[in-house]
Amino acid sequence: MSISIPKDYIQRAYAGWYGKLIGIRHGSNVEGWSYEQIAEKYGEVSGYLFDFKNFAADDDSNGPIFFIRALEDHTCTEEITSREMGETVLNYVPCQHGFFWWGGYGMSTEHTAYLNLLNGIDAPLSGSVELNGAAVAEQIGGQIFIDTWGLVNPGNHHRAARYAEKMASVTHGGNGVYGGMFVAACVSAAFVEHDILSVIRAGLSVIPEDCEYRRMADAVMAFHREHPSDWRECFFYVREYFGYDRYPGVCHIIPNSAVVLLSLLYGNGDFSRSINICNMCGWDTDCNVANVGCILGVMVGLEGIDASWRAPINDFLACSSVLGCMNLRDITNDAFFLASLGYRIAGEAYPEEYRAILEGSAPRFSFALPDSTHTFRVENGTASLRNIPLTDASMGRCLQGEFPAREQPVRLYRQTYYRPDDFNDDRYSPSFTPEVFPGQTVVLRVRASQPTALRPFAYDAYSQSCLYGDETTVKDWTELKLKLPMSDGCIQKVGVELPAGSAVTVFVDHLTYEGAPAYTLDFTKAGEERWNGSHIELGQTSHSMGLWRMAGGAAYGSCADHGELFTGGIDFRDYTVNAHICPMTGRNHLVMVRAQGAMRGYFAGFLGDRLAIVKNQRTLRTLASKEYAWENGKEYLLTVKADGNKIILSVNGEALLTVEDPEAPYLTGCYGLAIRSGSRCRIDRFEVTCKEA
């Protein structure tokens, strides 16, 4: 029987993803605390327990938003396999740093499964009880990374569970997989069910009746029927009969799933009450509250989530995948991305009102969803910002900023690059590449309540100064444009500046970036970004493996087995990279182009005693090579041009190797540097010129 996607699907997916992230933030800094510790310090919890400058990356959000990309990279159908999902894990997860808890083989379930995958043990064996034992395979991760599989299968909880079973089996087994199936099915059912008991029953319908997960769930539900008013009484029951002391491992799924279940039951469909109960129970708070927040967010919609939960997040999400260009995320755009997958899975046409966004042809940041802000902020002054309906806005909604009278210019902006000082902590080691580059044009469509002189601006983090476009007196809808000149700067903010003056209301219809990047990444300017003693990144980059540091004013990369440095944008298509390098030790120094992760892209450069162009498709395959005498300690200009399916490698300005890839070529992706087998390389700068579309 076909199941139609609900008409309010996108809005509910947005609310569910927001609910997930609210839960992560709410439970983050009391993760691992006991019920008594939380009660003693905070008493009755009614709101966030901590303030953050910006909330840093977390494994609970890393997994759901990156693992779902298996549908993009392989197939958006049920034909997708656990093996392909495992390849997605290898592609987006940095090798043994960030993203997950890397607690060691046999201790951390994800670390264990990752090393299995890396050594050629494909899913589902990689996460199975048969290989890893129940104590490892049945930890909590099977359900904390799984919510998005429910979000892309609205109202079809059986199909959601089938996808979730494949994904959870990459890293987990047994009850670890059943928990993933349960949560995904609950999220899916919450799109069409209107009471929490129906949602829970749908979740339980997809897992075996004779498993430990079901035994726990039946017991908790029976206790709730007999004692429906006091959640604490139920928690004490859970702690006695399903507590941590009864299950092996660091963070078993059963005790925490019992907390998720009791929070859903005793919260009785109220978002705030449900997540607060969950947080007060303790244990793995961020994981548990996030699952509850996603399920309830979908069920009650955005209107059921109090603004006090959403406002501190402001549509912002930081992640810590291997690609820095994908780690600065936007909750609204993520909701549209997930919805695009949902429509494709269901075989349904995109709704006409959102077609341009779902197809990727709309401006990058529009305000189509209620309450979406795209992380816009105000500096040098104050303003009240809110999303409002407006009939002549391009998507029917816009961002409204009410600015009081001011004695100095004030700026309304989006931050486009983040550095360590923007965060309170280093949770799960994020790293970033800017989302807009020199050479591109910043475009804002704005209007004002009265004629007001506005000018677009961009802030360069390196020169610590603003670039400005032409000042324009605006009242009706007007496009403001700022062409960013080719430079070696780092664009950290873009927006619009208002002059000193009387009170005015400014409306933003959209923000987007046009044109092709053309810039230099000079590491003497980018330097190091020190997050803590062990987490250090070269500016504007991310990495999978290797040691990437500044020494004596220059940037170096070194490795034992392999090292990869990524920068640029995942959407870079046809471009030329000039890499100014000096190989120091080892015989493998290669420029990366069209890189789509750790396991997808091309390498070109010095490979042994040869020049080579290599395709990275989980394993390396040489597409073309020739003998070439090169020396360590000598400076080289390696130029790699990616044009359609053609890759051209030049050394010191001479084109020496060309190849066309006829077999599923990578047509977009980042650039960077790859080293292998004990190599050390100095990298002075990259010069990048992208071809106009």
N, C-alpha and C positions, 0 to 999 in steps of 0.2 A: 504494500500500500504506500503510495507516495504521500509525503508530508510537506505541505507548503510552508515556506519560510514566513514567519509572522511579519506583519506590515511594519511594526516598530522594532524590527530586528537590530538595525544598526544602533539605535539609541540604547537598546537593552544590552547589546554587546559592549558598548561604551561604558555603561553603568557597571556591568560585571567586571570588566578589566579595571575600572577605577576602584571597585570594591576590593578586588584582589590586592591592589597596590596600597590601599588604605590599611588593609589588614597587615601587610608586611611592615609598614611604617609603625602601626600601632603596637605590634608585638616585638619589634626589633630589639630594643635595648633591655627587655626583660627576658629575652630568650634564655631558656635553661633555668630560670628562677622557679622556685617552688610556690605553691599556693600560699603558704604561710609568709614567705618573703614579700610577695606582692601585697598581701593583705596588711602586713605590718608597715610597709613603706607608703602605700597609696590608699589603703582602705577601699572604699567603693569606687571603682573606676568608672568615669563617665565621659572621658575624652582622651585625647592624645596625652601621653605621659612625658614626651620629650619634644623640644623644638630643634629644628635643624636649619642650617643655612640652605642647604639642598640635601635631599636624602640620597646617599651614595648607593652604589649597585648592591644587589642582593641575589643570592642563588635562586630564591623563590620567584623572582621575575626574570632572571637570565634564562632559565630553562624554558618556561612557557613561550616566551616570545621568539626564541631562536630555534627551538626544536620544531616548531610548527612550520619553519621554513623548508622542511623536508618536502612539503607539498609544492613549494615553488621550485625547488632544485631538482625534483624527481618527477612525481606525478600527483596531480590534485584529485586522485581517485582512490577507491578502496584497493586498487591494484598495488598501491605502495606497500613495501615490505619492511619488516623490522630491520633487515640488513641495510636498506637505504636510510632508514631513520638513524641507525648507528653511524653511518657515514656522515650524516648531518651533524651528529654530536662531535665527531672528529674534526669536522670542517670549521665549526664555530667556537669550539671550546679551546682556549689557550692551553698549551701543553703543561699541565700540572702547576698552574698558578691562576689566581682569579677565578671567577665564575662559580666554582664549586667549593666545598670544603675538601681539601686535599689531605685527608687524615691518614693516608697510608693504605697499602694493599692489605685487604683483609680487615681493615677497620672502617674506612669510608667506603660505602657501597658504590658511590659514583667514581671514586678514584680506582677502585678495583675493576669496575666495568670498563672505564676508560683505558686502563692498561691492557685489559683483555682485547678490546677493539684495536688498540694500537699495534698489538702483536698478532693481528690477523684472526682473532677469535670473533666471528661475527655474531650479531644478534639473531635470534634470542638467546643463544648459548652464553653470550657475554655477561648477561645479568642473572643467569638462572640459578636456582637452588642446586641443581645437579652439579654445576661447576663451582659455585662460590659458597655453598652451604646456606642453610636457612637463616642463620644468625646475621649473615651479611646481606643476603638477598631481600630480607623482609624488613629492612629499615624504612624510614618515612618517605624517602625521596620519590617512591613510586606514585605518590599522590600530590606532592607539592609542585611538581613540574607539569601538571597534566591539565589544568583548567582550560587552556585554550582549545583543547580538542573538543570540549563541550561547547565553547563559544563558536566554533566553526560548524557545529552540527545542531543548530537550534531546533528544538522540538523533536529530535530523532535520537532518543537516548540510547537505543540499541546500537545505532551506527556510531555514535560518539564512543561507546564502550569498545567497539571493535577497533577503532583507531587507537584508543587509549591503551588497549591491551598490547598492541604492537609496540607503541612508544615506550610504555613502562617496562616492557621486557628487555629493552636495550640495557637497562641498568639494574633491574630488579626481577624478582621471581616470587612465586607463591602469593602470600598475602600482600606483598609489596605491589604486585600487579593488580590484585583484586581491589586494593585501595584506589589505584589510579582509575580503574574502570568505574568504581562507585562514584568518585568525585566528578569525572567527566560526564557520567550519566545524569547526576544531580544538576550540574550546570546546564546541560542540554534540556532537561525536563523543566527547569525553572523558567524557560521561555514561554511555556504553554500552561503550566500548572500554577494555581493561585493559592495553594496552601502548602505549608512546609511538609506535612505528613505525606502528601501525594508526591512531592519531590523526592523525599527519602525512599519511599516505596519504589519509585522508578529506579533510583540508584541501586537498591538492593536486588532488584529483579534481574540485573545483569551479571551477578556473581554467584558462584556455587552455593547451594544451601548448606553444604556440609563443611565449609571452611571455617577457620577460626575468626575471620573477619565477620562472617555472618552470625556466628555464635555470640560474639561481643555485641553486635548491633541489636540482635533480638533481645539480649539481656538488658541493654540500656533502654530500649523502647518499652519493654515490660515494666521496668522500674519507673519510667516516666508516667506510664498509665496509672500506676498505683500511687505515685507521689508527684503530681503534676505541678506543684507550686514552688518547690524549693530546689533550685539548681545545685546548691552547695551539698545538700543531702545526696544528690545523684553523683556529684563529683567524689564525695567520700566513698560511695559505693564503688565507683570506677577505680579509684585508687586502691581499694582493698582487693578487688577481684580481677582487675585488668591493669594493674599498675606496672611501673617500670621494673619492679623487682621480679615480676613473673615472666619477663621476656628478655632474651639475650640481645647483646649489641649495644651500640652507643645511643641510638634513638629509634626504638622499634615503632612500627606503624600502628600497632593495636592500641596501646595506651593513648596515643595522640588522636587516633581516629575516634576513639570513644569520647574524647573531649569535643571534637568537631561535632559529633552526633548529638551530644547532650546540649551543646550550645544552640544548634539548630532547633532542637525540640523546645527548650525552655525559653529561647528567644521568641518563639512563636511568630516568626515572620517580621519581627521588628529589627531593622538593620543594626541600629546602635546598641540595643539590648543584647543582641546575639553576639556581636563582636566584643562587647565589653565582658560578657560572661566568659567567653572563650579566653580572653586575655587574663582574667582573674584566676583561671584554673592553673595557669603556669605551664611548665614543661616546654615543648617546642612552640612557643607562642606565635612567632611570626609565621611559621608554616600553617599552624592551625587556624589562626585568625584570618589569614589570607584565603584559605579554602572557604571558610564561612562567609567572608566578605564577597567573594566572587559569586557564590551560589545566591546569597541574599541580594547582591547588587542586581543580578539578572532578574530575580523574581519581583523586586519592588521597583526597579527602574531608578533613574536619576532622582526623580522627585521623592523617592523614599530614603535617600541618603542625605542627611543634613549637610548644609553647606559648610559647617565647621570642620567636617572631615575632608572635604575636597579642597577648600581654599589654600591650605598650606602646601598642597601638592602642585596646584596650579598647572596641571597638564604635563608636568615634567617627570621624566623617567631616565635615570642613568643606568647603564648596563656595563658589562665587562666581558664582551665577546672578544674574539681575536681581532676584530675589525673595529678600529676606533671610530670610523665614519658611521658605524651603525650603533654606537653606544650612547650617543646623544639622541634620545627618543622623545616622541611626542604622543601623549595618550590618545588624543583625538585621531591622529593619523594611524596609530596602531589599531584603533577600533575599525577604521575603514579598511586597513589591510586585512584584518581578521574577517571582516564581513565579505570582502572580495573573495576570499577563500571559501566562505560559507556558501555563497551563491554559486560558485563554480562546482563545489562538491554536490550541491543539490540539483545542478543542471538548470538553474533558474536565471532569467535575465536580470541584470541590474535594474533597480528602480530608476526611472528616468530622472528624478530630481537629484540623484546622487551619482549619476552615470559618469560624469566627467571626473569626479574624485576617484571613484572605484577603478576607472580605466587608467588613471594616472595622467590625464590631460588637463586637469584643473590647476590653478595656482597652488603652490606648495602648502601654504597655510591659509585656509579660509575658515570661517566661523560657522559652518553649516549646522553643527550640533549644539543644542542648548547647553550653556555653561562652558563651552569650549573657550579656552583663552590662549592656547599655543604658547603658554609661559610668558606672555607679554608682561612687562614690568615698567615701573616709573623710576627715574633717578633725577636728582637735583630738585625734587619737589614732591608733591602728593597729588593723587587723583583717585577717584573711584572708578574701577574698571569692572564692567560686566558685559556679558553676552546678551544681546537683545534682538528680537525680531524686527526687521526693517524691510518693507516691501521692495524698495528699489536697490537693496543689496543684491549682489550677484547670486548668492545662495539663499537669499531670504533672511539672513541673519548677519550680524556684524559685531565687532567689539566696540563698545562705547566707553570713552574715557571722559569723565567730568572733571575738568581742571579748575580749581579755584583761582582767584586773582593771585599773581605771582610777581615778584620783584626781580627774578632772574629767569633765564631760559630753562625749560624743563624737557626731559626726553622720555618718550614712550618707545620701548625697544624690546626686541627678542635677543637673548644671549645665544650666540652661535658657536661658542667654544668655551670649555670649562677647564679650570686648572685646580691644583690642590687647594688653594686658598678659598675656593668656592664651596668647600665642604668642611664639615666638622670632623669627619673621620675618613677612613680608607676602607670602608666595608667592601669586601670582595674585589678590591684592586681595579677600579675603573681606569680607562684611558680613552682619550678622545682625539679625533681629527676635526678640524673646523667643518661646518656645514656649508659655508660660502667662501669663495676664494678670490684673490685678485684676478682681474680679467673679466669677472662676471659683472652683471648689472643688477642692483637691488631695485625691486619695483614694489611700491606700496600704493594701493588705491584707497584714498581717504576723502573725507568731507568734513565740514565744520558747521557748527550752529550759527556762526557769523563769520564774515570774511576775516581770515586769520593767515598771517604769513607763516608758512611751514617749510621746512627743508629737510630732506632725507639726510641721514648721517650713517657712518660706519666707524666703529672704534677699532683702532689697530693696537693690539696688546703689546707689541714690541716697541713702537714709538710712543705709546701711551698718549696718542692724540687722535682727534676725529678728522675724518674726511667728510666733506659736505657736498651735496648736490645743490642745484639752483634753488633759491628761495622763491616760493610761489604763493600768491594770495589765493587761498582756497575757501570756497563755500560749498559748491556742488561737488559731486564725485570727480576726483582728479587723480591721475596717475603721477606719482612722484618717482623719478628715476635717478639713481646714482651709479655711474660707471666707476667700478673699482679699477684703478690703474694697475698695470702689471708691476709687481713689487716683490720684496722678500718679507712682507709684513704678515701678520696673523690677525684676521678679522674676528673679533670677539663679540661684538654687538652690532646690530643694525636696527634702524628705526627712524623715527621722525622727531624733530626738535621744534618745540613751540617757543616763541619769544616771550619775554616778560610782557605782562599785560593783564587785562581784565579777564574775568571768568569766561570759559568757553568749553563747549563739548566737542570732542573730536571723535569721529567714527572711522574705524579701519575695516575695510571690506576684505582685503587679503594682502598677504606678503608673499613674494616669490622671487626667484633668482633666474635671470636669463643669461644666455651667452656661455662662452667657453672659458674655463679657467686658464690663466697663463701667469705663472708665478715661479718664484724660486723659494725652495725650502733650504735655508742656510742654517746649518747647525751651530754656527758660532752665535747666531741670534736665538735660535730655538732652544739651545742648551738642554739641560736636564730639568725635569719636573719631579721633585722629590715629595712623594706622598708619605712615606715613612722610611725607616732605615733599610728596609729590604725591597720596597716597591718604588722603583725609580724608572721613569720613562724618558726617552728623548722627546722633546717638544713636538707636538702635532703627530705623534706616531703611536702605534700599538705594536705588540709583538706576540709571537707564539712561543718560540724558544730562542735561546741564545742570550748573551749578556751584551746589552746595549748601553754604553756609558760615554760620558765626556772625559777626556784625559788630555791635559796640556792644551786646552782650548779647542780640541778637535773631538769629533764623534767617532767611536769605534764599535764594531760588532765582533763578537767572538763566540765560538761554540765548541762543544765536544763532538756531538753528532750532527746537529743541524740548528740553524737559527734563521728566523724570518722577521723582518721589520716591515710594517704596513703603514701606508699613508695614502692621502688622496681620497677620492669618492668611489663608492660602489657603482655609481652611475656614470663614471668616466667611460667614454666609449672609444673613439678614435683619438689617439694622442701620441705625442713623442716625449720621451723622458731622456734627459741628459743626466747621467750619474757620474759625478766627479769622485773617483775613488782611488785608493792606494792599497792594493793587497799587501798584507804584512807577512802572514804565515798561511800555510795550507794551499790547496790547489783548486778551491771551489768558491768562486765569487760571481754571483749572478744577480742581474736586475730582474725584479718581478714586474710583470704587467698583467692586466686583466685578472688580478687576484680576487677571488670571491670567497676567500677563507683559507684555512691552513691546507686544504686538500684540493683546491681548484684554482687554476690559473696557469701562467706561463713563466718560465725562467729563461733568461738569455745572458750569456757572458762566458766567463772562463770556467771550464769544467775539465779538470785534469790538465792535460797538455793540449787541449782543443778549445775552439770556440763551439758553443752549442746553443741550440734553442730547444727547450724541453717543455713538454706538457705535463703539468701536475694534475693528475686525476686519481687521487689517493696514492697511486704509485707514479713514479717518474718515468716518462717515455720520451726518449730523444727523437725529435722530429727532423733535425738537421745538425750536422757538425762538420768541422774541418780542423786539420792540424793548425796550430798557431803558437808561435813562440812568444811567451810573455813572462815577465819577471816579477817576483815579489820585491817590494820596496820601490817600485816605479809607479808614478801617477798615470792614470788612464782616464779618458773620457769614453764611457760606454753609453752609446745611444741606442735606444730601442724604440722603434716606431710600430704601433699597433694600428692597422688600417683594415677594417673589415675582418676577414679571416687570415690576413697576411701579417706576419711578424718579420721585421727587418732589423738586423743587428749591425751596428757600426762601431768601429774602434778608432778613436782619435780622428773622427770625421770621415772615415772610409767605410763604405757599406761592404760588408764581407760575407754576410749570411742572410738568406731570405727563405722563408717557408710559408706555404699556405696550408692551413689546417682544414681539411674538408669534412672532418668527422666531429659533429657537435661542437663547433668551436665556441670558446668563451668570447663574448662580444662586448662585455662591459666588465669593469672591476678596478680595483685599487692598483697602486704600484708600490715598489719598495725594493728591498735588498734581501737576498737569500745567500747564506753561507753554509758550508757543510764540512764535516770530517776534519775537525781541528783547525779550521780557518779563522783568521783574524783579518779584518779589513777596516781601513779608515774611510769614512764617508764624509766628504766635505759639504756637498750640497746636491740637491736635485733641481733641475730646471724642467718645468713641465709646460707643454703647450698642447691644449686640447683643440681638436678640430670643431668648427662650428657645425651644429646639427643641420 
